[in-house]
Amino acid sequence: MINVTVMYANVPGARFDHEYYLNTHMPLTKERMGDHCKYYAVEKGLMGGEPGAPPPYVAQCHIFCESVEAFLAGFMPNMAELVADIPNYTDIPPTIQISEVVGQG
């Protein structure tokens, strides 16, 4: 299992529409990826590592797939459409990391 994490840095003055991201963009992503996306989770940053510190990321999503190949098979044919949707919810460039899930609690 892999986790594709998409992170949006907490940039002062930047725009991020959490409602659009949660209710439109991520369901569109799941729909386009079909069974290649097992499930996804969306996070909204609350604070950093110390009380009162701003969160380093305003939002993150985690897309879980069986393999890198499955992710690419689901995402690449739809990449242009999904990337074109980004300006509808943010002006923050995403940072992406693909990780192997090696344990769950």
KEVO-804770 format. One record per residue: residue number from 1; z, x, y of N, C-alpha, C in turn; residue in three letters. Coordinates in nm, 3 decimals, always signed. Atoms other than C-alpha are relative to their C-alpha. Example, Ala and Ser with C-alpha at 12.3 -4.5 7.8 and 13.67 -1.06 7.14 Angstrom:
% KEVO-804770
<site k="1" n_zz="+0.000" n_xx="+0.089" n_yy="-0.119" ca_zz="+0.780" ca_xx="+1.230" ca_yy="-0.450" c_zz="+0.000" c_xx="+0.090" c_yy="+0.120" r="Ala"/>
<site k="2" n_zz="-0.006" n_xx="-0.082" n_yy="-0.119" ca_zz="+0.714" ca_xx="+1.367" ca_yy="-0.106" c_zz="+0.073" c_xx="-0.077" c_yy="+0.109" r="Ser"/>
***
This chain:
% KEVO-804770
<site k="1" n_zz="+0.000" n_xx="+0.086" n_yy="-0.118" ca_zz="+0.000" ca_xx="+0.000" ca_yy="+0.000" c_zz="+0.000" c_xx="+0.090" c_yy="+0.123" r="Met"/>
<site k="2" n_zz="+0.000" n_xx="-0.072" n_yy="-0.127" ca_zz="-0.075" ca_xx="+0.121" ca_yy="+0.351" c_zz="+0.040" c_xx="-0.094" c_yy="+0.113" r="Ile"/>
<site k="3" n_zz="-0.038" n_xx="+0.073" n_yy="-0.120" ca_zz="+0.046" ca_xx="+0.014" ca_yy="+0.693" c_zz="-0.080" c_xx="+0.060" c_yy="+0.115" r="Asn"/>
<site k="4" n_zz="+0.071" n_xx="-0.042" n_yy="-0.120" ca_zz="-0.185" ca_xx="+0.033" ca_yy="+0.993" c_zz="+0.082" c_xx="-0.048" c_yy="+0.118" r="Val"/>
<site k="5" n_zz="-0.084" n_xx="+0.033" n_yy="-0.114" ca_zz="+0.040" ca_xx="+0.045" ca_yy="+1.298" c_zz="-0.082" c_xx="+0.019" c_yy="+0.128" r="Thr"/>
<site k="6" n_zz="+0.068" n_xx="-0.005" n_yy="-0.129" ca_zz="-0.113" ca_xx="-0.035" ca_yy="+1.636" c_zz="+0.109" c_xx="-0.013" c_yy="+0.106" r="Val"/>
<site k="7" n_zz="-0.108" n_xx="-0.006" n_yy="-0.097" ca_zz="+0.117" ca_xx="+0.061" ca_yy="+1.925" c_zz="-0.056" c_xx="-0.002" c_yy="+0.141" r="Met"/>
<site k="8" n_zz="+0.037" n_xx="+0.009" n_yy="-0.140" ca_zz="+0.092" ca_xx="-0.022" ca_yy="+2.294" c_zz="+0.114" c_xx="+0.055" c_yy="+0.083" r="Tyr"/>
<site k="9" n_zz="-0.104" n_xx="-0.069" n_yy="-0.077" ca_zz="+0.288" ca_xx="+0.217" ca_yy="+2.517" c_zz="+0.048" c_xx="-0.087" c_yy="+0.116" r="Ala"/>
<site k="10" n_zz="-0.061" n_xx="+0.072" n_yy="-0.112" ca_zz="+0.523" ca_xx="+0.072" ca_yy="+2.777" c_zz="-0.034" c_xx="+0.076" c_yy="+0.128" r="Asn"/>
<site k="11" n_zz="+0.051" n_xx="-0.067" n_yy="-0.119" ca_zz="+0.327" ca_xx="+0.179" ca_yy="+3.085" c_zz="+0.038" c_xx="-0.084" c_yy="+0.123" r="Val"/>
<site k="12" n_zz="-0.036" n_xx="+0.076" n_yy="-0.119" ca_zz="+0.474" ca_xx="+0.077" ca_yy="+3.424" c_zz="-0.125" c_xx="-0.059" c_yy="+0.068" r="Pro"/>
<site k="13" n_zz="+0.108" n_xx="+0.068" n_yy="-0.069" ca_zz="+0.250" ca_xx="-0.179" ca_yy="+3.592" c_zz="-0.112" c_xx="-0.049" c_yy="-0.091" r="Gly"/>
<site k="14" n_zz="+0.105" n_xx="+0.045" n_yy="+0.094" ca_zz="+0.040" ca_xx="-0.240" ca_yy="+3.280" c_zz="+0.022" c_xx="-0.146" c_yy="-0.036" r="Ala"/>
<site k="15" n_zz="-0.001" n_xx="+0.142" n_yy="+0.037" ca_zz="-0.042" ca_xx="-0.588" ca_yy="+3.157" c_zz="-0.004" c_xx="-0.015" c_yy="-0.151" r="Arg"/>
<site k="16" n_zz="+0.004" n_xx="+0.034" n_yy="+0.142" ca_zz="+0.035" ca_xx="-0.724" ca_yy="+2.809" c_zz="+0.040" c_xx="-0.146" c_yy="-0.016" r="Phe"/>
<site k="17" n_zz="-0.023" n_xx="+0.143" n_yy="+0.021" ca_zz="+0.006" ca_xx="-1.093" ca_yy="+2.718" c_zz="+0.045" c_xx="-0.020" c_yy="-0.145" r="Asp"/>
<site k="18" n_zz="-0.056" n_xx="+0.012" n_yy="+0.135" ca_zz="+0.239" ca_xx="-1.130" ca_yy="+2.418" c_zz="-0.044" c_xx="-0.129" c_yy="-0.069" r="His"/>
<site k="19" n_zz="+0.038" n_xx="+0.129" n_yy="+0.059" ca_zz="+0.151" ca_xx="-1.497" ca_yy="+2.365" c_zz="-0.143" c_xx="+0.006" c_yy="-0.055" r="Glu"/>
<site k="20" n_zz="+0.139" n_xx="-0.010" n_yy="+0.046" ca_zz="-0.223" ca_xx="-1.427" ca_yy="+2.343" c_zz="-0.009" c_xx="+0.091" c_yy="-0.122" r="Tyr"/>
<site k="21" n_zz="+0.003" n_xx="-0.097" n_yy="+0.111" ca_zz="-0.165" ca_xx="-1.127" ca_yy="+2.114" c_zz="+0.050" c_xx="-0.065" c_yy="-0.129" r="Tyr"/>
<site k="22" n_zz="-0.062" n_xx="+0.061" n_yy="+0.117" ca_zz="+0.059" ca_xx="-1.322" ca_yy="+1.877" c_zz="-0.078" c_xx="-0.120" c_yy="-0.051" r="Leu"/>
<site k="23" n_zz="+0.058" n_xx="+0.128" n_yy="+0.040" ca_zz="-0.123" ca_xx="-1.656" ca_yy="+1.876" c_zz="-0.153" c_xx="-0.002" c_yy="-0.009" r="Asn"/>
<site k="24" n_zz="+0.147" n_xx="-0.002" n_yy="+0.003" ca_zz="-0.489" ca_xx="-1.555" ca_yy="+1.921" c_zz="-0.055" c_xx="+0.127" c_yy="-0.065" r="Thr"/>
<site k="25" n_zz="+0.062" n_xx="-0.124" n_yy="+0.049" ca_zz="-0.569" ca_xx="-1.187" ca_yy="+1.862" c_zz="+0.037" c_xx="+0.031" c_yy="-0.145" r="His"/>
<site k="26" n_zz="-0.038" n_xx="-0.037" n_yy="+0.136" ca_zz="-0.367" ca_xx="-1.125" ca_yy="+1.548" c_zz="-0.047" c_xx="-0.102" c_yy="-0.104" r="Met"/>
<site k="27" n_zz="+0.062" n_xx="+0.093" n_yy="+0.096" ca_zz="-0.472" ca_xx="-1.451" ca_yy="+1.374" c_zz="-0.151" c_xx="+0.024" c_yy="-0.015" r="Pro"/>
<site k="28" n_zz="+0.142" n_xx="-0.033" n_yy="+0.008" ca_zz="-0.833" ca_xx="-1.358" ca_yy="+1.460" c_zz="-0.020" c_xx="+0.123" c_yy="-0.088" r="Leu"/>
<site k="29" n_zz="+0.009" n_xx="-0.121" n_yy="+0.082" ca_zz="-0.778" ca_xx="-1.013" ca_yy="+1.308" c_zz="+0.017" c_xx="-0.034" c_yy="-0.147" r="Thr"/>
<site k="30" n_zz="-0.025" n_xx="+0.039" n_yy="+0.140" ca_zz="-0.634" ca_xx="-1.165" ca_yy="+0.988" c_zz="-0.118" c_xx="-0.080" c_yy="-0.054" r="Lys"/>
<site k="31" n_zz="+0.113" n_xx="+0.082" n_yy="+0.045" ca_zz="-0.917" ca_xx="-1.419" ca_yy="+0.968" c_zz="-0.122" c_xx="+0.088" c_yy="-0.029" r="Glu"/>
<site k="32" n_zz="+0.118" n_xx="-0.085" n_yy="+0.018" ca_zz="-1.188" ca_xx="-1.154" ca_yy="+1.011" c_zz="+0.018" c_xx="+0.096" c_yy="-0.118" r="Arg"/>
<site k="33" n_zz="-0.023" n_xx="-0.094" n_yy="+0.109" ca_zz="-1.026" ca_xx="-0.913" ca_yy="+0.765" c_zz="+0.012" c_xx="-0.069" c_yy="-0.136" r="Met"/>
<site k="34" n_zz="-0.010" n_xx="+0.074" n_yy="+0.124" ca_zz="-0.971" ca_xx="-1.184" ca_yy="+0.505" c_zz="+0.103" c_xx="+0.059" c_yy="-0.095" r="Gly"/>
<site k="35" n_zz="-0.094" n_xx="-0.049" n_yy="+0.102" ca_zz="-0.807" ca_xx="-1.072" ca_yy="+0.181" c_zz="+0.027" c_xx="+0.150" c_yy="+0.009" r="Asp"/>
<site k="36" n_zz="-0.026" n_xx="-0.143" n_yy="-0.018" ca_zz="-0.832" ca_xx="-0.706" ca_yy="+0.289" c_zz="+0.132" c_xx="+0.022" c_yy="+0.072" r="His"/>
<site k="37" n_zz="-0.130" n_xx="-0.006" n_yy="-0.067" ca_zz="-0.526" ca_xx="-0.775" ca_yy="+0.509" c_zz="+0.096" c_xx="-0.086" c_yy="-0.081" r="Cys"/>
<site k="38" n_zz="-0.097" n_xx="+0.075" n_yy="+0.081" ca_zz="-0.236" ca_xx="-0.872" ca_yy="+0.283" c_zz="+0.090" c_xx="-0.085" c_yy="+0.091" r="Lys"/>
<site k="39" n_zz="-0.080" n_xx="+0.069" n_yy="-0.101" ca_zz="-0.016" ca_xx="-0.964" ca_yy="+0.581" c_zz="+0.016" c_xx="+0.091" c_yy="+0.120" r="Tyr"/>
<site k="40" n_zz="-0.025" n_xx="-0.081" n_yy="-0.118" ca_zz="+0.076" ca_xx="-0.848" ca_yy="+0.928" c_zz="+0.133" c_xx="-0.043" c_yy="+0.062" r="Tyr"/>
<site k="41" n_zz="-0.122" n_xx="+0.028" n_yy="-0.075" ca_zz="+0.384" ca_xx="-0.832" ca_yy="+1.149" c_zz="-0.023" c_xx="+0.045" c_yy="+0.144" r="Ala"/>
<site k="42" n_zz="+0.013" n_xx="-0.032" n_yy="-0.142" ca_zz="+0.402" ca_xx="-0.831" ca_yy="+1.529" c_zz="+0.140" c_xx="+0.024" c_yy="+0.057" r="Val"/>
<site k="43" n_zz="-0.127" n_xx="-0.032" n_yy="-0.063" ca_zz="+0.683" ca_xx="-0.671" ca_yy="+1.730" c_zz="-0.016" c_xx="+0.003" c_yy="+0.152" r="Glu"/>
<site k="44" n_zz="-0.007" n_xx="-0.008" n_yy="-0.146" ca_zz="+0.778" ca_xx="-0.703" ca_yy="+2.096" c_zz="+0.115" c_xx="+0.093" c_yy="+0.035" r="Lys"/>
<site k="45" n_zz="-0.102" n_xx="-0.098" n_yy="-0.034" ca_zz="+0.966" ca_xx="-0.404" ca_yy="+2.239" c_zz="+0.112" c_xx="-0.059" c_yy="+0.085" r="Gly"/>
<site k="46" n_zz="-0.117" n_xx="+0.048" n_yy="-0.076" ca_zz="+1.318" ca_xx="-0.478" ca_yy="+2.365" c_zz="+0.069" c_xx="+0.110" c_yy="+0.078" r="Leu"/>
<site k="47" n_zz="-0.067" n_xx="-0.111" n_yy="-0.069" ca_zz="+1.477" ca_xx="-0.142" ca_yy="+2.447" c_zz="-0.021" c_xx="+0.128" c_yy="-0.079" r="Met"/>
<site k="48" n_zz="+0.009" n_xx="-0.130" n_yy="+0.064" ca_zz="+1.478" ca_xx="+0.227" ca_yy="+2.370" c_zz="+0.123" c_xx="+0.029" c_yy="-0.084" r="Gly"/>
<site k="49" n_zz="-0.108" n_xx="-0.041" n_yy="+0.088" ca_zz="+1.729" ca_xx="+0.424" ca_yy="+2.166" c_zz="+0.139" c_xx="-0.006" c_yy="+0.060" r="Gly"/>
<site k="50" n_zz="-0.130" n_xx="+0.009" n_yy="-0.066" ca_zz="+2.006" ca_xx="+0.393" ca_yy="+2.424" c_zz="+0.009" c_xx="-0.133" c_yy="+0.074" r="Glu"/>
<site k="51" n_zz="-0.013" n_xx="+0.127" n_yy="-0.071" ca_zz="+2.147" ca_xx="+0.074" ca_yy="+2.578" c_zz="-0.057" c_xx="+0.008" c_yy="+0.141" r="Pro"/>
<site k="52" n_zz="+0.059" n_xx="+0.007" n_yy="-0.133" ca_zz="+1.947" ca_xx="-0.021" ca_yy="+2.884" c_zz="-0.127" c_xx="+0.082" c_yy="+0.016" r="Gly"/>
<site k="53" n_zz="+0.122" n_xx="-0.080" n_yy="-0.010" ca_zz="+1.666" ca_xx="+0.225" ca_yy="+2.813" c_zz="-0.121" c_xx="-0.089" c_yy="-0.029" r="Ala"/>
<site k="54" n_zz="+0.119" n_xx="+0.081" n_yy="+0.027" ca_zz="+1.317" ca_xx="+0.072" ca_yy="+2.831" c_zz="-0.060" c_xx="+0.037" c_yy="-0.136" r="Pro"/>
<site k="55" n_zz="+0.062" n_xx="-0.031" n_yy="+0.129" ca_zz="+1.129" ca_xx="+0.044" ca_yy="+2.501" c_zz="-0.119" c_xx="+0.094" c_yy="+0.020" r="Pro"/>
<site k="56" n_zz="+0.116" n_xx="-0.088" n_yy="-0.013" ca_zz="+0.873" ca_xx="+0.320" ca_yy="+2.443" c_zz="-0.133" c_xx="-0.075" c_yy="-0.020" r="Pro"/>
<site k="57" n_zz="+0.119" n_xx="+0.081" n_yy="+0.025" ca_zz="+0.627" ca_xx="+0.053" ca_yy="+2.324" c_zz="+0.028" c_xx="-0.145" c_yy="+0.039" r="Tyr"/>
<site k="58" n_zz="-0.015" n_xx="+0.139" n_yy="-0.040" ca_zz="+0.578" ca_xx="-0.292" ca_yy="+2.476" c_zz="-0.029" c_xx="-0.093" c_yy="-0.118" r="Val"/>
<site k="59" n_zz="+0.034" n_xx="+0.079" n_yy="+0.118" ca_zz="+0.429" ca_xx="-0.418" ca_yy="+2.148" c_zz="-0.054" c_xx="+0.091" c_yy="-0.109" r="Ala"/>
<site k="60" n_zz="+0.056" n_xx="-0.066" n_yy="+0.117" ca_zz="+0.333" ca_xx="-0.308" ca_yy="+1.799" c_zz="-0.042" c_xx="-0.107" c_yy="-0.099" r="Gln"/>
<site k="61" n_zz="+0.028" n_xx="+0.084" n_yy="+0.115" ca_zz="+0.164" ca_xx="-0.466" ca_yy="+1.505" c_zz="-0.013" c_xx="+0.090" c_yy="-0.121" r="Cys"/>
<site k="62" n_zz="+0.009" n_xx="-0.070" n_yy="+0.127" ca_zz="+0.166" ca_xx="-0.364" ca_yy="+1.141" c_zz="-0.090" c_xx="-0.084" c_yy="-0.090" r="His"/>
<site k="63" n_zz="+0.095" n_xx="+0.068" n_yy="+0.088" ca_zz="-0.129" ca_xx="-0.456" ca_yy="+0.921" c_zz="+0.012" c_xx="+0.067" c_yy="-0.137" r="Ile"/>
<site k="64" n_zz="-0.022" n_xx="-0.053" n_yy="+0.134" ca_zz="-0.058" ca_xx="-0.415" ca_yy="+0.550" c_zz="-0.121" c_xx="-0.029" c_yy="-0.089" r="Phe"/>
<site k="65" n_zz="+0.117" n_xx="+0.008" n_yy="+0.087" ca_zz="-0.347" ca_xx="-0.346" ca_yy="+0.312" c_zz="+0.028" c_xx="+0.078" c_yy="-0.127" r="Cys"/>
<site k="66" n_zz="-0.018" n_xx="-0.071" n_yy="+0.128" ca_zz="-0.378" ca_xx="-0.224" ca_yy="-0.047" c_zz="-0.033" c_xx="+0.148" c_yy="+0.011" r="Glu"/>
<site k="67" n_zz="+0.045" n_xx="-0.139" n_yy="-0.010" ca_zz="-0.554" ca_xx="+0.098" ca_yy="+0.057" c_zz="-0.072" c_xx="+0.021" c_yy="+0.133" r="Ser"/>
<site k="68" n_zz="+0.079" n_xx="-0.032" n_yy="-0.119" ca_zz="-0.730" ca_xx="+0.277" ca_yy="+0.341" c_zz="-0.139" c_xx="-0.060" c_yy="-0.015" r="Val"/>
<site k="69" n_zz="+0.133" n_xx="+0.055" n_yy="+0.025" ca_zz="-1.057" ca_xx="+0.171" ca_yy="+0.181" c_zz="-0.004" c_xx="-0.150" c_yy="+0.024" r="Glu"/>
<site k="70" n_zz="-0.006" n_xx="+0.145" n_yy="-0.022" ca_zz="-0.950" ca_xx="-0.195" ca_yy="+0.185" c_zz="+0.008" c_xx="-0.030" c_yy="+0.150" r="Ala"/>
<site k="71" n_zz="-0.008" n_xx="+0.020" n_yy="-0.145" ca_zz="-0.853" ca_xx="-0.167" ca_yy="+0.552" c_zz="-0.137" c_xx="+0.020" c_yy="+0.064" r="Phe"/>
<site k="72" n_zz="+0.130" n_xx="-0.029" n_yy="-0.060" ca_zz="-1.185" ca_xx="-0.008" ca_yy="+0.643" c_zz="-0.103" c_xx="-0.106" c_yy="-0.036" r="Leu"/>
<site k="73" n_zz="+0.095" n_xx="+0.104" n_yy="+0.043" ca_zz="-1.379" ca_xx="-0.267" ca_yy="+0.441" c_zz="+0.021" c_xx="-0.129" c_yy="+0.079" r="Ala"/>
<site k="74" n_zz="-0.028" n_xx="+0.121" n_yy="-0.075" ca_zz="-1.206" ca_xx="-0.548" ca_yy="+0.630" c_zz="-0.015" c_xx="+0.016" c_yy="+0.150" r="Gly"/>
<site k="75" n_zz="-0.002" n_xx="-0.021" n_yy="-0.145" ca_zz="-1.188" ca_xx="-0.392" ca_yy="+0.975" c_zz="-0.135" c_xx="+0.043" c_yy="+0.057" r="Phe"/>
<site k="76" n_zz="+0.121" n_xx="-0.060" n_yy="-0.059" ca_zz="-1.508" ca_xx="-0.193" ca_yy="+1.028" c_zz="-0.111" c_xx="-0.101" c_yy="+0.030" r="Met"/>
<site k="77" n_zz="+0.106" n_xx="+0.096" n_yy="-0.034" ca_zz="-1.754" ca_xx="-0.485" ca_yy="+1.005" c_zz="+0.036" c_xx="-0.089" c_yy="+0.119" r="Pro"/>
<site k="78" n_zz="-0.048" n_xx="+0.087" n_yy="-0.107" ca_zz="-1.542" ca_xx="-0.667" ca_yy="+1.266" c_zz="+0.054" c_xx="+0.078" c_yy="+0.120" r="Asn"/>
<site k="79" n_zz="-0.061" n_xx="-0.084" n_yy="-0.103" ca_zz="-1.439" ca_xx="-0.375" ca_yy="+1.484" c_zz="-0.050" c_xx="-0.034" c_yy="+0.140" r="Met"/>
<site k="80" n_zz="+0.054" n_xx="+0.025" n_yy="-0.134" ca_zz="-1.672" ca_xx="-0.450" ca_yy="+1.776" c_zz="+0.060" c_xx="-0.127" c_yy="+0.059" r="Ala"/>
<site k="81" n_zz="-0.056" n_xx="+0.125" n_yy="-0.049" ca_zz="-1.547" ca_xx="-0.809" ca_yy="+1.805" c_zz="+0.149" c_xx="+0.015" c_yy="+0.033" r="Glu"/>
<site k="82" n_zz="-0.144" n_xx="-0.013" n_yy="-0.020" ca_zz="-1.179" ca_xx="-0.716" ca_yy="+1.771" c_zz="+0.031" c_xx="+0.092" c_yy="+0.118" r="Leu"/>
<site k="83" n_zz="-0.020" n_xx="-0.091" n_yy="-0.114" ca_zz="-1.201" ca_xx="-0.425" ca_yy="+2.017" c_zz="-0.040" c_xx="-0.069" c_yy="+0.130" r="Val"/>
<site k="84" n_zz="+0.044" n_xx="+0.073" n_yy="-0.120" ca_zz="-1.390" ca_xx="-0.647" ca_yy="+2.263" c_zz="+0.103" c_xx="-0.102" c_yy="+0.047" r="Ala"/>
<site k="85" n_zz="-0.104" n_xx="+0.097" n_yy="-0.034" ca_zz="-1.094" ca_xx="-0.889" ca_yy="+2.255" c_zz="+0.120" c_xx="+0.065" c_yy="+0.070" r="Asp"/>
<site k="86" n_zz="-0.117" n_xx="-0.068" n_yy="-0.057" ca_zz="-0.843" ca_xx="-0.625" ca_yy="+2.372" c_zz="+0.021" c_xx="-0.031" c_yy="+0.148" r="Ile"/>
<site k="87" n_zz="-0.023" n_xx="+0.030" n_yy="-0.142" ca_zz="-0.901" ca_xx="-0.684" ca_yy="+2.748" c_zz="+0.054" c_xx="-0.141" c_yy="+0.026" r="Pro"/>
<site k="88" n_zz="-0.056" n_xx="+0.134" n_yy="-0.017" ca_zz="-0.800" ca_xx="-1.048" ca_yy="+2.694" c_zz="+0.153" c_xx="-0.001" c_yy="-0.001" r="Asn"/>
<site k="89" n_zz="-0.146" n_xx="-0.001" n_yy="+0.004" ca_zz="-0.439" ca_xx="-0.941" ca_yy="+2.636" c_zz="+0.065" c_xx="+0.124" c_yy="+0.060" r="Tyr"/>
<site k="90" n_zz="-0.065" n_xx="-0.119" n_yy="-0.056" ca_zz="-0.387" ca_xx="-0.590" ca_yy="+2.773" c_zz="-0.100" c_xx="+0.094" c_yy="+0.065" r="Thr"/>
<site k="91" n_zz="+0.078" n_xx="-0.110" n_yy="-0.055" ca_zz="-0.511" ca_xx="-0.298" ca_yy="+2.977" c_zz="+0.056" c_xx="+0.134" c_yy="-0.050" r="Asp"/>
<site k="92" n_zz="-0.061" n_xx="-0.119" n_yy="+0.061" ca_zz="-0.311" ca_xx="-0.051" ca_yy="+2.763" c_zz="-0.085" c_xx="+0.044" c_yy="-0.119" r="Ile"/>
<site k="93" n_zz="+0.075" n_xx="-0.045" n_yy="+0.117" ca_zz="-0.515" ca_xx="+0.163" ca_yy="+2.523" c_zz="+0.093" c_xx="+0.009" c_yy="-0.122" r="Pro"/>
<site k="94" n_zz="-0.087" n_xx="-0.004" n_yy="+0.118" ca_zz="-0.378" ca_xx="+0.124" ca_yy="+2.168" c_zz="+0.004" c_xx="+0.139" c_yy="-0.063" r="Pro"/>
<site k="95" n_zz="-0.016" n_xx="-0.118" n_yy="+0.084" ca_zz="-0.245" ca_xx="+0.412" ca_yy="+1.960" c_zz="+0.010" c_xx="-0.052" c_yy="-0.143" r="Thr"/>
<site k="96" n_zz="+0.006" n_xx="+0.049" n_yy="+0.137" ca_zz="-0.317" ca_xx="+0.372" ca_yy="+1.589" c_zz="+0.046" c_xx="+0.108" c_yy="-0.096" r="Ile"/>
<site k="97" n_zz="-0.041" n_xx="-0.091" n_yy="+0.107" ca_zz="-0.148" ca_xx="+0.531" ca_yy="+1.289" c_zz="-0.013" c_xx="-0.074" c_yy="-0.132" r="Gln"/>
<site k="98" n_zz="+0.009" n_xx="+0.056" n_yy="+0.135" ca_zz="-0.227" ca_xx="+0.469" ca_yy="+0.923" c_zz="+0.098" c_xx="+0.079" c_yy="-0.086" r="Ile"/>
<site k="99" n_zz="-0.105" n_xx="-0.062" n_yy="+0.080" ca_zz="+0.065" ca_xx="+0.537" ca_yy="+0.689" c_zz="+0.001" c_xx="-0.058" c_yy="-0.140" r="Ser"/>
<site k="100" n_zz="-0.024" n_xx="+0.050" n_yy="+0.136" ca_zz="+0.136" ca_xx="+0.510" ca_yy="+0.320" c_zz="+0.140" c_xx="-0.058" c_yy="-0.004" r="Glu"/>
<site k="101" n_zz="-0.132" n_xx="+0.060" n_yy="+0.018" ca_zz="+0.422" ca_xx="+0.273" ca_yy="+0.243" c_zz="+0.059" c_xx="+0.061" c_yy="-0.126" r="Val"/>
<site k="102" n_zz="-0.060" n_xx="-0.070" n_yy="+0.115" ca_zz="+0.650" ca_xx="+0.478" ca_yy="+0.018" c_zz="+0.133" c_xx="-0.061" c_yy="-0.044" r="Val"/>
<site k="103" n_zz="-0.124" n_xx="+0.068" n_yy="+0.039" ca_zz="+0.953" ca_xx="+0.248" ca_yy="+0.007" c_zz="+0.024" c_xx="-0.122" c_yy="+0.085" r="Gly"/>
<site k="104" n_zz="-0.040" n_xx="+0.122" n_yy="-0.071" ca_zz="+1.088" ca_xx="-0.091" ca_yy="+0.107" c_zz="+0.141" c_xx="-0.035" c_yy="-0.044" r="Gln"/>
<site k="105" n_zz="-0.137" n_xx="+0.039" n_yy="+0.033" ca_zz="+1.441" ca_xx="-0.227" ca_yy="+0.121" c_zz="+0.012" c_xx="-0.146" c_yy="-0.026" r="Gly"/>
***
